[in-house]
């Protein structure tokens, strides 16, 4: 037979508190690791100065701009080569190519 929530005392709005007894060494270890994480986050994001993440974003932006320019130049060169090859194929009889 199932017991209802009212019988068990764990119905809606009723929570059983969870209590842990922690040793001082564990707390010190957790606080030490938390401090290391905080220091690393400050180093990555930057603590009032441009951090590594900001510098990386700037470098990626510059690379994207140069990549866009290179893609335009590559397309122009490819189009010129394709046009030249197509012209040679179309005019091979008139130009004397065999």
Secondary structure, DSSP 4 states (H G I P E B T S, - for coil): -PPPHHHHT--TT----------HHHHHHHHHHHHHHHHHHHHHH-SSS--HHHHHHHHHHHHHHHHHHHHHHHHHHHHHHHHHHHHHHHTHHHHT--
